[in-house]
């Protein structure tokens, strides 16, 4: 499916017009170019303000006629606590909303929802996953959000043939393990990395890019594919670790490289203080983070330094879908975040299978394998490895202390 149809004609025309004009440089950022670090010129990319709801999207309520056993259960397995918990909480809330809407419409099929906390830690995830797989009533799972924990637990799901749809784990190698139960509900980093590279050298007009990656499966994989896409624009790379607090050594290398853009391949727990320290050292260039950074927690933790930040994400801005955004905020008390709508869609795929009579693990797995329908965020149809066809990557920017979408990138 061509996901450009989700953009309104007006928004698409405005964005295209800006890009055709080359995203012309305007005034230099406040403070101008730094002699110690990169000093790129500001680029005016307009925010995307509206998208259309796909008219044929499958919704959780279905036709309201479903029947199922009282033990029918879906589970969320992933971070609810830990340093990057908000990315998991966004997903959990989306799943909860979908199940609430389904159960409200289907009096004779009240799907039970259980959650298991992994803290986002590969070393801790095997216990909760094992527990979930041993509960016979659980016939489908949404999760796990992070690539490291997905890698550590994929075989556990496979042994019991329990279908699981991740709305967030993007390491490309996850679908090369021979698993038949793993499905990725978004584009992987073999898609995001090149798109991020094209975004930086194209729309952001970066001439010299420095890549910093953490030591997670996610950070390593995305750092590699992004570096490959940059070619001669890559002026340096460095590695940091999860939990690191002091980034001065890496910042010194960036300053010496004269990079006008820095891409951080990792999560917001380290990305936010890294950006803050970078700006405090006088860096005047652009800071770019992937989906692992694209959360309001990054803004809160980086403070004013976050004003230099752009983001890439194989996720649609669910906050621009009025009905979804209103219902999500009524449930969670906050606007939809990164992967909220992907969590909602993943749950909807499983719920629609239950409604169609696929009420055991084997039949629900087969349902997902042959699924071919629109969700709110994209078209869901998987290949034999569990990868979606034709995924799209979106760009986002910081504007007035909020993360706002700017439309598809890398196309």
Rosetta blueprint (number, residue, H / E / L):
1 X L
2 X L
3 X H
4 X H
5 X H
6 X H
7 X E
8 X L
9 X H
10 X H
11 X H
12 X H
13 X H
14 X H
15 X H
16 X H
17 X H
18 X H
19 X H
20 X H
21 X L
22 X L
23 X L
24 X L
25 X E
26 X E
27 X E
28 X E
29 X L
30 X L
31 X L
32 X L
33 X L
34 X L
35 X L
36 X L
37 X L
38 X L
39 X L
40 X L
41 X E
42 X E
43 X E
44 X L
45 X L
46 X L
47 X L
48 X L
49 X L
50 X L
51 X E
52 X L
53 X L
54 X L
55 X L
56 X L
57 X L
58 X L
59 X L
60 X L
61 X L
62 X L
63 X L
64 X L
65 X L
66 X L
67 X L
68 X L
69 X L
70 X L
71 X L
72 X L
73 X E
74 X E
75 X E
76 X E
77 X E
78 X E
79 X L
80 X L
81 X L
82 X L
83 X L
84 X L
85 X H
86 X H
87 X H
88 X H
89 X H
90 X H
91 X H
92 X H
93 X H
94 X H
95 X H
96 X H
97 X H
98 X H
99 X H
100 X H
101 X H
102 X H
103 X H
104 X H
105 X H
106 X L
107 X L
108 X L
109 X L
110 X L
111 X L
112 X E
113 X E
114 X E
115 X E
116 X E
117 X E
118 X L
119 X L
120 X L
121 X L
122 X H
123 X H
124 X H
125 X H
126 X H
127 X H
128 X H
129 X H
130 X H
131 X H
132 X H
133 X H
134 X H
135 X L
136 X L
137 X L
138 X E
139 X E
140 X E
141 X E
142 X E
143 X L
144 X L
145 X L
146 X L
147 X H
148 X H
149 X H
150 X H
151 X H
152 X H
153 X H
154 X H
155 X H
156 X H
157 X H
158 X H
159 X H
160 X H
161 X L
162 X L
163 X L
164 X E
165 X E
166 X E
167 X L
168 X L
169 X L
170 X L
171 X L
172 X H
173 X H
174 X H
175 X H
176 X H
177 X L
178 X L
179 X L
180 X L
181 X L
182 X E
183 X E
184 X E
185 X L
186 X L
187 X L
188 X L
189 X H
190 X H
191 X H
192 X H
193 X H
194 X H
195 X H
196 X H
197 X H
198 X H
199 X H
200 X H
201 X H
202 X L
203 X L
204 X L
205 X L
206 X L
207 X L
208 X L
209 X E
210 X E
211 X E
212 X E
213 X E
214 X L
215 X L
216 X L
217 X H
218 X H
219 X H
220 X H
221 X H
222 X H
223 X H
224 X H
225 X H
226 X H
227 X H
228 X H
229 X H
230 X H
231 X H
232 X H
233 X H
234 X E
235 X E
236 X E
237 X E
238 X E
239 X E
240 X L
241 X L
242 X L
243 X L
244 X L
245 X L
246 X L
247 X L
248 X H
249 X H
250 X H
251 X H
252 X H
253 X H
254 X H
255 X H
256 X H
257 X H
258 X L
259 X L
260 X L
261 X E
262 X E
263 X E
264 X E
265 X E
266 X L
267 X L
268 X H
269 X H
270 X H
271 X H
272 X H
273 X H
274 X H
275 X H
276 X H
277 X H
278 X H
279 X H
280 X H
281 X L
282 X L
283 X L
284 X L
285 X L
286 X E
287 X E
288 X E
289 X E
290 X L
291 X L
292 X L
293 X L
294 X L
295 X L
296 X H
297 X H
298 X H
299 X H
300 X H
301 X H
302 X H
303 X H
304 X H
305 X H
306 X H
307 X H
308 X H
309 X E
310 X E
311 X E
312 X E
313 X E
314 X L
315 X L
316 X L
317 X L
318 X H
319 X H
320 X H
321 X L
322 X H
323 X H
324 X H
325 X H
326 X H
327 X H
328 X H
329 X H
330 X H
331 X H
332 X H
333 X L
334 X L
335 X L
336 X L
337 X L
338 X L
339 X L
340 X H
341 X H
342 X H
343 X H
344 X H
345 X H
346 X H
347 X H
348 X H
349 X H
350 X H
351 X H
352 X H
353 X H
354 X H
355 X H
356 X L
357 X L
358 X L
359 X L
360 X L
361 X H
362 X H
363 X H
364 X H
365 X H
366 X H
367 X H
368 X H
369 X H
370 X L
371 X L
372 X L
373 X E
374 X E
375 X L
376 X L
377 X L
378 X L
379 X E
380 X E
381 X L
382 X E
383 X L
384 X L
385 X L
386 X L
387 X L
388 X E
389 X L
390 X L
391 X L
392 X L
393 X E
394 X E
395 X E
396 X E
397 X E
398 X E
399 X E
400 X L
401 X L
402 X E
403 X E
404 X E
405 X E
406 X E
407 X E
408 X E
409 X E
410 X L
411 X L
